[in-house]
Amino acid sequence: MPNKTIYVAERDVDLFQRAQELAGGNLSAAISKALQRYVEVEEGKDEGLQEITVRVGPGKGRRQRFLGVQLVDWTRSTKNRSEHYRVFRSRVGKFVVHVERSAEYVAAAGPDGNLTGWRRHLSADQSWGTTAATATLEVVDDLDALREKIPAPLYDLVVVAVDQPVIEDLDI
């Protein structure tokens, strides 16, 4: 196994010690993992990609991160909620669909089955509530699989956007 000597500045000693602790005592593994991530991000930038971080799950959810390029940003709403779609192409050419759904307003009709007029807001014999906002992330291999995951008007926009180059070199 080849050896490499790394000289650490005095101000960075604590950082290297902490990295070694987090890597279970193996500083080499920590450095390799950090360098792998650094190379991936920098090569992605050269390809016109960016690091994308989204939240997934109920409420604020957890964060997920990948390299890609955004193709389309699209929103639709109903009387009860809105849905915000973003479609990306990943570094390896897959399509990534991120959907943020707002909290949904849910109302149940009163005994007469109607929710109309001022009674809808004041009547004691009616109920209402909201569901939590949520976000999802789905990855598909190709446009055919993508068609099944998103609304038709959004798919039409993606088809147009997918043929656009990520980087266009101009000879000017």
C-alpha positions in Angstrom: 0.0 0.0 0.0 1.5 3.4 -1.0 2.2 5.9 1.7 1.5 9.7 1.5 2.7 12.2 4.0 0.3 15.0 4.8 1.5 18.0 6.6 -1.1 19.6 8.8 -1.1 23.2 9.8 -1.2 23.9 13.5 -4.6 25.6 13.2 -6.0 22.4 11.6 -4.8 19.8 14.1 -8.1 19.8 16.0 -10.0 19.3 12.7 -7.9 16.3 11.7 -8.3 14.8 15.2 -12.0 15.1 15.1 -12.2 13.6 11.6 -10.1 10.7 12.9 -12.5 10.2 15.8 -15.6 10.3 13.5 -13.9 7.7 11.2 -13.4 5.2 14.0 -9.8 6.0 14.4 -8.9 5.7 10.7 -7.8 9.1 9.4 -7.0 7.7 6.0 -10.6 6.6 5.6 -11.9 10.0 6.6 -9.5 11.8 4.1 -10.4 9.4 1.3 -14.1 9.9 1.9 -13.7 13.7 1.9 -11.6 13.7 -1.2 -14.1 11.4 -3.0 -16.9 13.8 -2.3 -14.7 16.8 -3.3 -13.8 15.3 -6.6 -17.4 14.3 -7.4 -18.7 17.8 -6.7 -15.9 19.5 -8.6 -16.2 17.2 -11.7 -20.0 17.8 -11.6 -19.4 21.6 -11.7 -17.2 21.1 -14.7 -20.2 19.3 -16.3 -22.6 22.1 -15.5 -24.2 20.4 -12.6 -24.8 21.7 -9.2 -25.2 20.3 -5.7 -29.0 20.1 -5.0 -30.3 19.7 -1.5 -34.1 19.0 -0.9 -36.2 18.2 2.1 -38.2 15.0 2.0 -40.8 13.6 4.4 -43.6 15.2 6.6 -43.2 18.7 7.8 -39.6 19.9 7.3 -38.5 16.4 6.7 -34.9 15.2 6.3 -32.4 16.5 3.8 -31.3 14.6 0.7 -28.5 15.8 -1.6 -27.4 14.9 -5.1 -25.6 16.4 -8.1 -27.8 17.4 -11.0 -29.4 20.1 -13.1 -32.9 21.4 -12.8 -35.0 21.0 -15.9 -38.4 22.3 -14.8 -40.1 24.1 -11.9 -43.9 23.8 -11.9 -46.7 24.4 -9.4 -50.4 23.6 -9.4 -53.1 24.2 -6.8 -56.6 23.1 -5.9 -59.0 24.6 -3.4 -57.4 22.5 -0.7 -53.6 22.4 -1.3 -50.8 23.3 -3.7 -48.2 21.0 -5.2 -44.7 22.3 -6.2 -42.9 20.0 -8.7 -39.2 20.2 -9.6 -37.7 17.8 -12.1 -33.9 17.3 -12.3 -31.5 15.3 -14.4 -29.0 13.6 -12.2 -25.3 13.3 -12.8 -25.8 9.7 -14.1 -28.7 10.7 -16.4 -31.6 9.6 -14.3 -34.6 11.8 -13.7 -35.4 13.1 -10.2 -38.8 14.3 -9.2 -39.1 16.4 -6.0 -42.7 17.2 -5.0 -43.6 19.5 -2.1 -47.3 19.3 -1.1 -48.7 22.0 1.2 -50.8 21.2 4.2 -54.2 20.1 2.9 -57.4 21.6 4.2 -60.0 19.0 5.0 -63.7 19.8 5.7 -66.5 17.5 6.5 -70.1 18.4 5.6 -72.7 19.1 8.3 -75.8 17.0 8.9 -77.4 18.6 5.8 -74.4 17.6 3.7 -73.7 21.2 2.6 -70.7 23.4 3.3 -72.0 26.7 1.9 -72.5 30.3 3.2 -71.6 31.7 6.6 -72.8 28.5 8.4 -69.7 26.7 7.0 -67.5 28.9 9.3 -69.8 29.2 12.3 -72.0 26.2 12.6 -71.1 23.9 15.6 -72.1 20.7 13.8 -69.4 20.8 11.1 -65.7 19.8 11.3 -62.5 20.7 9.5 -58.8 20.1 9.8 -55.5 20.0 7.9 -53.0 17.4 7.0 -49.3 18.0 7.4 -47.3 19.4 4.5 -45.0 16.7 3.0 -42.4 16.3 0.3 -41.3 13.3 -1.8 -38.3 12.4 -4.0 -38.5 9.8 -6.7 -35.8 8.7 -9.1 -36.6 7.1 -12.5 -34.4 5.8 -15.2 -35.9 7.3 -18.4 -38.6 9.5 -19.8 -41.1 6.6 -20.2 -40.9 5.9 -16.4 -41.1 9.7 -15.7 -44.4 10.0 -17.7 -46.1 7.8 -15.0 -44.9 9.9 -12.1 -45.9 13.5 -13.1 -48.9 15.3 -14.6 -49.1 15.5 -18.4 -48.6 19.3 -18.7 -45.4 19.0 -16.6 -44.2 16.1 -18.7 -44.5 18.1 -21.9 -42.3 20.8 -20.4 -39.7 18.3 -19.3 -39.6 16.8 -22.8 -38.7 20.2 -24.2 -36.1 21.0 -21.5 -34.3 17.6 -21.7 -32.9 18.4 -25.1 -31.3 21.6 -24.0 -27.5 21.4 -23.4 -26.3 21.8 -19.8 -23.3 23.8 -21.1 -23.0 25.4 -24.4 -19.6 26.6 -25.4 -19.7 29.8 -27.5 -17.0 30.6 -29.9 -17.3 34.4 -29.5 
